[in-house]
Amino acid sequence: MMIRFRPLMGFTLLIVPLFVILVGLGIWQVERMHWKLGLIAEMTRNMHGAPIAIDQALAAGVSAAQYRHVSLTGHFLNAEESYVFATGPHGVPIYHVLTPLVTDDGRTFLIDRGIVPPALRGASARPKGELTGEQRVTGVLRTPDPPGPFTPAPDLARKIWYARDLRGIATAQHLRLASAVVIEADATPNPGGWPRGGQTLVNLPNDHLQYALTWFLLAAALLFVYFTYHRARGRLTLGAARDGSP
């Protein structure tokens, strides 16, 4: 079988860069897939590890300590708590209660104590849950994403926020945080049942394989169009070899 191929220069110069781009995007998605798998494995490992002291977590580096269970002791500044609006199951509105905790050595950390329904947002509606005296908190260390360009402005009068804007909350409440992290309290019940901790979710989608296959299939389809176009114009022909060659 003998193949004769006479490529059209202009068409080829158009198709080759497109093909390279599509293949490159597919390879990039494969690399992203492996990165995401490593990240998920690290998050799962951290989530299932035994709690460590907050100082040990910070010494390891905030990035490495993401999703680690940490423990610390101190007293809550209940008068300085803030509320972050969110939606719960079935779109029901809820608020995360963020309360500063001051350790014995004077450092301040922001604790996400858990969620409350709108009716219990104010501290006066759940007085039993306003813990006083020295408290030991165990929770998951997180570095929240900053507010996006479409995040609504906070309601400073009612201390309601629409993202866990640590810098903004610290400024509004005149706090000096020891680190730009938030500790999401575990599910240990609070007196009166609220706030309800244990709200940490590990839900990191990994759709990169699907995206990679899409780019590779588009690259294959482009090649099919390229060679079909040439064959339709007689520039790609298949025929028997001459001189008795197979």
SULHU-V503358 format. One record per pair of residues at least 12 apart in sequence whose ideal C-beta (glycine too) atoms are under 10 Angstrom apart, sorted by the first residue. I is the first residue (numbers start at 1). J is the second residue. If there is no record, write none. Layout:
i=I j=J
i=I j=J
This chain:
i=1 j=238
i=1 j=239
i=1 j=240
i=1 j=241
i=1 j=245
i=1 j=246
i=2 j=237
i=2 j=238
i=2 j=239
i=2 j=240
i=2 j=241
i=2 j=242
i=2 j=245
i=2 j=246
i=3 j=236
i=3 j=237
i=3 j=238
i=3 j=239
i=3 j=241
i=4 j=234
i=4 j=235
i=4 j=236
i=4 j=237
i=4 j=238
i=4 j=239
i=5 j=227
i=5 j=230
i=5 j=231
i=5 j=235
i=5 j=236
i=5 j=237
i=5 j=238
i=6 j=230
i=6 j=233
i=6 j=234
i=6 j=235
i=6 j=236
i=6 j=237
i=7 j=226
i=7 j=227
i=7 j=230
i=7 j=235
i=7 j=236
i=8 j=226
i=8 j=229
i=8 j=230
i=8 j=233
i=8 j=235
i=11 j=226
i=11 j=229
i=11 j=230
i=11 j=233
i=11 j=235
i=12 j=226
i=12 j=230
i=14 j=226
i=15 j=222
i=15 j=223
i=15 j=225
i=15 j=226
i=15 j=227
i=15 j=229
i=16 j=222
i=16 j=226
i=18 j=218
i=18 j=219
i=18 j=222
i=18 j=226
i=19 j=218
i=19 j=219
i=19 j=220
i=19 j=222
i=19 j=223
i=19 j=226
i=20 j=219
i=21 j=215
i=21 j=218
i=21 j=219
i=21 j=222
i=22 j=214
i=22 j=215
i=22 j=216
i=22 j=217
i=22 j=218
i=22 j=219
i=22 j=220
i=22 j=221
i=22 j=222
i=22 j=223
i=23 j=215
i=23 j=216
i=23 j=218
i=23 j=219
i=23 j=220
i=23 j=222
i=24 j=215
i=24 j=219
i=25 j=211
i=25 j=212
i=25 j=214
i=25 j=215
i=25 j=216
i=25 j=218
i=25 j=219
i=26 j=211
i=26 j=212
i=26 j=213
i=26 j=214
i=26 j=215
i=26 j=216
i=26 j=217
i=26 j=218
i=26 j=219
i=27 j=212
i=27 j=215
i=27 j=216
i=28 j=208
i=28 j=211
i=28 j=212
i=28 j=215
i=29 j=207
i=29 j=208
i=29 j=209
i=29 j=210
i=29 j=211
i=29 j=212
i=29 j=213
i=29 j=214
i=29 j=215
i=29 j=216
i=30 j=208
i=30 j=209
i=30 j=211
i=30 j=212
i=30 j=213
i=30 j=215
i=30 j=216
i=31 j=208
i=31 j=212
i=32 j=206
i=32 j=207
i=32 j=208
i=32 j=209
i=32 j=211
i=32 j=212
i=33 j=206
i=33 j=207
i=33 j=208
i=33 j=209
i=33 j=210
i=33 j=211
i=33 j=212
i=34 j=208
i=35 j=206
i=35 j=208
i=36 j=204
i=36 j=205
i=36 j=206
i=36 j=207
i=36 j=208
i=36 j=209
i=37 j=204
i=37 j=206
i=37 j=208
i=37 j=209
i=39 j=66
i=39 j=204
i=39 j=206
i=40 j=202
i=40 j=204
i=40 j=205
i=40 j=206
i=42 j=63
i=42 j=64
i=42 j=66
i=42 j=67
i=43 j=66
i=43 j=67
i=43 j=68
i=43 j=202
i=43 j=204
i=44 j=67
i=44 j=202
i=44 j=204
i=45 j=67
i=45 j=68
i=46 j=64
i=46 j=65
i=46 j=66
i=46 j=67
i=46 j=68
i=46 j=69
i=46 j=140
i=46 j=141
i=46 j=202
i=47 j=66
i=47 j=67
i=47 j=68
i=47 j=69
i=47 j=140
i=47 j=200
i=47 j=202
i=48 j=67
i=48 j=69
i=49 j=67
i=49 j=68
i=49 j=69
i=50 j=68
i=50 j=69
i=50 j=71
i=51 j=68
i=51 j=69
i=51 j=70
i=51 j=71
i=51 j=72
i=51 j=138
i=51 j=139
i=51 j=140
i=51 j=186
i=52 j=65
i=52 j=68
i=52 j=69
i=52 j=70
i=52 j=71
i=52 j=141
i=53 j=70
i=53 j=71
i=53 j=72
i=53 j=73
i=54 j=68
i=54 j=70
i=54 j=71
i=54 j=72
i=54 j=73
i=54 j=74
i=54 j=103
i=54 j=107
i=54 j=109
i=54 j=137
i=54 j=139
i=54 j=141
i=54 j=178
i=54 j=179
i=54 j=181
i=54 j=183
i=55 j=70
i=55 j=72
i=55 j=103
i=55 j=105
i=55 j=107
i=55 j=178
i=56 j=68
i=56 j=70
i=56 j=71
i=57 j=69
i=57 j=70
i=57 j=71
i=57 j=72
i=57 j=141
i=57 j=179
i=57 j=181
i=57 j=183
i=58 j=70
i=58 j=107
i=58 j=109
i=58 j=141
i=58 j=178
i=58 j=179
i=58 j=181
i=62 j=141
i=62 j=142
i=62 j=143
i=62 j=179
i=62 j=180
i=62 j=181
i=63 j=143
i=65 j=140
i=65 j=141
i=65 j=142
i=65 j=143
i=65 j=179
i=65 j=181
i=66 j=140
i=66 j=141
i=66 j=142
i=66 j=143
i=66 j=181
i=67 j=140
i=67 j=141
i=67 j=142
i=67 j=143
i=67 j=184
i=67 j=200
i=67 j=202
i=68 j=139
i=68 j=140
i=68 j=141
i=68 j=142
i=69 j=138
i=69 j=139
i=69 j=140
i=69 j=141
i=69 j=183
i=69 j=184
i=69 j=186
i=69 j=200
i=70 j=109
i=70 j=137
i=70 j=138
i=70 j=139
i=70 j=140
i=70 j=141
i=70 j=181
i=70 j=183
i=71 j=136
i=71 j=137
i=71 j=138
i=71 j=139
i=71 j=183
i=71 j=186
i=72 j=101
i=72 j=103
i=72 j=104
i=72 j=107
i=72 j=109
i=72 j=111
i=72 j=135
i=72 j=136
i=72 j=137
i=72 j=138
i=72 j=139
i=72 j=178
i=72 j=183
i=73 j=101
i=73 j=103
i=73 j=104
i=73 j=134
i=73 j=135
i=73 j=136
i=73 j=137
i=74 j=100
i=74 j=101
i=74 j=102
i=74 j=103
i=74 j=104
i=74 j=105
i=74 j=106
i=74 j=107
i=74 j=108
i=74 j=109
i=74 j=111
i=74 j=134
i=74 j=135
i=74 j=136
i=74 j=137
i=75 j=100
i=75 j=101
i=75 j=102
i=75 j=103
i=75 j=104
i=75 j=131
i=75 j=132
i=75 j=133
i=75 j=134
i=75 j=135
i=76 j=99
i=76 j=100
i=76 j=101
i=76 j=102
i=76 j=111
i=76 j=113
i=76 j=130
i=76 j=131
i=76 j=132
i=76 j=133
i=76 j=134
i=76 j=135
i=76 j=137
i=77 j=99
i=77 j=100
i=77 j=101
i=77 j=102
i=77 j=108
i=77 j=173
i=77 j=175
i=78 j=97
i=78 j=99
i=78 j=100
i=78 j=113
i=78 j=123
i=78 j=127
i=78 j=129
i=78 j=130
i=78 j=131
i=78 j=132
i=79 j=99
i=79 j=100
i=79 j=123
i=79 j=130
i=79 j=173
i=80 j=98
i=80 j=99
i=80 j=100
i=80 j=102
i=80 j=108
i=80 j=110
i=80 j=159
i=80 j=169
i=80 j=170
i=80 j=172
i=80 j=173
i=80 j=174
i=80 j=175
i=81 j=97
i=81 j=98
i=81 j=99
i=81 j=100
i=81 j=110
i=81 j=111
i=81 j=113
i=81 j=121
i=81 j=122
i=81 j=123
i=81 j=130
i=81 j=159
i=81 j=169
i=81 j=173
i=81 j=195
i=82 j=95
i=82 j=96
i=82 j=97
i=82 j=98
i=82 j=99
i=82 j=100
i=82 j=110
i=82 j=154
i=82 j=156
i=82 j=158
i=82 j=159
i=82 j=160
i=82 j=161
i=82 j=164
i=82 j=165
i=82 j=168
i=82 j=169
i=82 j=170
i=82 j=172
i=82 j=173
i=82 j=175
i=83 j=95
i=83 j=96
i=83 j=97
i=83 j=98
i=83 j=115
i=83 j=116
i=83 j=118
i=83 j=121
i=83 j=122
i=83 j=123
i=83 j=154
i=83 j=155
i=83 j=158
i=83 j=159
i=83 j=160
i=83 j=161
i=84 j=96
i=84 j=97
i=84 j=98
i=84 j=112
i=84 j=115
i=84 j=144
i=84 j=154
i=84 j=159
i=84 j=160
i=84 j=161
i=84 j=162
i=84 j=163
i=84 j=164
i=84 j=165
i=84 j=169
i=84 j=182
i=85 j=118
i=85 j=121
i=85 j=152
i=85 j=154
i=85 j=155
i=85 j=160
i=85 j=161
i=85 j=162
i=85 j=163
i=86 j=115
i=86 j=162
i=86 j=163
i=86 j=164
i=86 j=199
i=88 j=115
i=88 j=117
i=88 j=199
i=92 j=117
i=92 j=118
i=93 j=117
i=93 j=118
i=93 j=121
i=94 j=114
i=94 j=115
i=94 j=116
i=94 j=117
i=94 j=118
i=94 j=120
i=94 j=121
i=94 j=195
i=94 j=196
i=94 j=199
i=95 j=114
i=95 j=115
i=95 j=116
i=95 j=117
i=95 j=118
i=95 j=120
i=95 j=121
i=95 j=122
i=95 j=160
i=95 j=161
i=95 j=195
i=96 j=112
i=96 j=113
i=96 j=114
i=96 j=115
i=96 j=116
i=96 j=161
i=96 j=164
i=96 j=182
i=96 j=184
i=96 j=195
i=96 j=199
i=97 j=111
i=97 j=112
i=97 j=113
i=97 j=114
i=97 j=115
i=97 j=116
i=97 j=120
i=97 j=121
i=97 j=123
i=97 j=126
i=97 j=129
i=97 j=130
i=97 j=185
i=97 j=190
i=97 j=194
i=97 j=195
i=97 j=196
i=97 j=197
i=98 j=110
i=98 j=111
i=98 j=112
i=98 j=113
i=98 j=144
i=98 j=159
i=98 j=161
i=98 j=164
i=98 j=166
i=98 j=169
i=98 j=173
i=98 j=182
i=98 j=183
i=98 j=184
i=98 j=195
i=99 j=111
i=99 j=112
i=99 j=113
i=99 j=123
i=99 j=130
i=99 j=131
i=99 j=137
i=99 j=185
i=99 j=195
i=100 j=169
i=100 j=170
i=100 j=173
i=100 j=175
i=100 j=176
i=100 j=177
i=101 j=113
i=101 j=131
i=101 j=135
i=101 j=137
i=101 j=183
i=101 j=185
i=102 j=175
i=102 j=178
i=103 j=134
i=103 j=178
i=104 j=134
i=105 j=178
i=106 j=176
i=106 j=178
i=107 j=176
i=107 j=177
i=107 j=178
i=107 j=179
i=108 j=170
i=108 j=173
i=108 j=175
i=108 j=176
i=108 j=177
i=108 j=178
i=108 j=179
i=109 j=137
i=109 j=139
i=109 j=141
i=109 j=175
i=109 j=177
i=109 j=178
i=109 j=179
i=109 j=181
i=109 j=182
i=109 j=183
i=110 j=144
i=110 j=164
i=110 j=166
i=110 j=169
i=110 j=170
i=110 j=173
i=110 j=175
i=110 j=177
i=110 j=178
i=110 j=179
i=110 j=180
i=110 j=181
i=110 j=182
i=110 j=183
i=111 j=135
i=111 j=137
i=111 j=139
i=111 j=182
i=111 j=183
i=111 j=184
i=111 j=185
i=111 j=195
i=111 j=197
i=112 j=139
i=112 j=140
i=112 j=142
i=112 j=144
i=112 j=164
i=112 j=182
i=112 j=183
i=112 j=184
i=112 j=185
i=112 j=195
i=112 j=197
i=112 j=199
i=112 j=200
i=113 j=129
i=113 j=131
i=113 j=137
i=113 j=139
i=113 j=183
i=113 j=184
i=113 j=185
i=113 j=190
i=113 j=194
i=113 j=195
i=113 j=196
i=113 j=197
i=113 j=199
i=114 j=129
i=114 j=139
i=114 j=184
i=114 j=185
i=114 j=186
i=114 j=187
i=114 j=188
i=114 j=189
i=114 j=190
i=114 j=194
i=114 j=195
i=114 j=196
i=114 j=197
i=114 j=198
i=114 j=199
i=115 j=194
i=115 j=195
i=115 j=196
i=115 j=197
i=115 j=198
i=115 j=199
i=116 j=129
i=116 j=193
i=116 j=194
i=116 j=195
i=116 j=196
i=117 j=194
i=117 j=196
i=120 j=192
i=120 j=193
i=120 j=194
i=120 j=195
i=120 j=196
i=121 j=158
i=121 j=159
i=121 j=160
i=121 j=194
i=121 j=195
i=122 j=158
i=122 j=159
i=125 j=192
i=125 j=194
i=126 j=190
i=126 j=191
i=126 j=192
i=126 j=193
i=126 j=194
i=126 j=195
i=127 j=191
i=127 j=192
i=128 j=190
i=128 j=191
i=128 j=192
i=128 j=193
i=128 j=194
i=129 j=189
i=129 j=190
i=129 j=191
i=129 j=192
i=129 j=193
i=129 j=194
i=129 j=195
i=129 j=196
i=130 j=190
i=130 j=191
i=130 j=192
i=130 j=195
i=131 j=190
i=131 j=191
i=136 j=188
i=137 j=183
i=137 j=185
i=137 j=186
i=137 j=188
i=137 j=197
i=138 j=183
i=138 j=185
i=138 j=186
i=138 j=187
i=138 j=188
i=138 j=197
i=139 j=182
i=139 j=183
i=139 j=184
i=139 j=185
i=139 j=186
i=139 j=187
i=139 j=188
i=139 j=197
i=139 j=198
i=139 j=199
i=139 j=200
i=140 j=182
i=140 j=183
i=140 j=184
i=140 j=185
i=140 j=186
i=140 j=197
i=140 j=198
i=140 j=199
i=140 j=200
i=140 j=202
i=141 j=179
i=141 j=181
i=141 j=182
i=141 j=183
i=141 j=184
i=141 j=200
i=142 j=164
i=142 j=181
i=142 j=182
i=142 j=183
i=142 j=184
i=142 j=200
i=143 j=164
i=143 j=166
i=143 j=179
i=143 j=180
i=143 j=181
i=143 j=182
i=144 j=163
i=144 j=164
i=144 j=165
i=144 j=166
i=144 j=180
i=144 j=181
i=144 j=182
i=144 j=184
i=145 j=163
i=145 j=164
i=145 j=165
i=146 j=163
i=146 j=164
i=146 j=165
i=146 j=166
i=146 j=167
i=146 j=168
i=146 j=180
i=147 j=161
i=147 j=162
i=147 j=163
i=147 j=164
i=147 j=165
i=147 j=167
i=147 j=168
i=148 j=162
i=148 j=163
i=150 j=162
i=151 j=163
i=151 j=165
i=153 j=168
i=154 j=168
i=154 j=169
i=154 j=172
i=156 j=168
i=156 j=172
i=156 j=173
i=159 j=172
i=159 j=173
i=164 j=182
i=164 j=184
i=166 j=179
i=166 j=180
i=166 j=181
i=166 j=182
i=167 j=180
i=169 j=182
i=184 j=197
i=184 j=198
i=184 j=199
i=184 j=200
i=184 j=201
i=185 j=197
i=185 j=198
i=185 j=199
i=185 j=200
i=186 j=198
i=186 j=199
i=186 j=200
i=187 j=199
i=187 j=200
